[in-house]
Amino acid sequence: LQAERHGNRAAPLRLILLFLDCWRVAPAEILSMFLKDLRHAFRLLRRDALFTATVVVTLTLGVGANVSVFAVVNAVLLRPLPYAGADRLVMIEHRNRRTGLTKAFIAMGDHVDMRARQTAFEQFAGFGNGPTIVHGETEAWEAGMLAATEELLPALRAQPYAGRAFSAADMHPNAARVAMLGYDFWQRHFGGDPGIVGRAVPIGLTRVPYQIVGITAPGFRFPATSPFDG
């Protein structure tokens, strides 16, 4: 019985070796047979168009679904977040006990209250993101805006490439509006000019001036899957 099982396992290997031996002896004949079988298969598929269309659509949907699922699993489970101490980061969401709905945002007042009461975390940061417009002297560019409290960069253990990060003083209601530029965005649209730090740059549709206080480190993105590098 063991010999029979061993023989069954070796059968595919023998077929492969036989094919390679035939290809070595008569490659033209093997190629001709393959092309003949391929033409025959195409004729059968063309004869039954409905079946062919069903197979193609099914394969397309199957491959697309698998690629989408793998992309999500890879980004969320397999690939580690590009931040130091990523295994200690926690994202807090709001769940309404009455409705059972979970929201991916927390009201600013609730955030301030929780930050004052919590004792479990070293840093307790709040953030929001979305698209915006950054205006240069002669043109404007679309960018991703990350509005964050001063705890975010320390929580991610991220250091600015140039200038400084946000501070508690920047969060006061009457403080001047400040912003940091993403490294790639700074290189692409401001030519890597270090003099941009300290200058006022109009941001948004209403062209509100923001003082640039720093440049993020190369490769920094938050969230990690954000398509923007502003």
Disulfide bonds with the S-S distance in Angstrom:
none
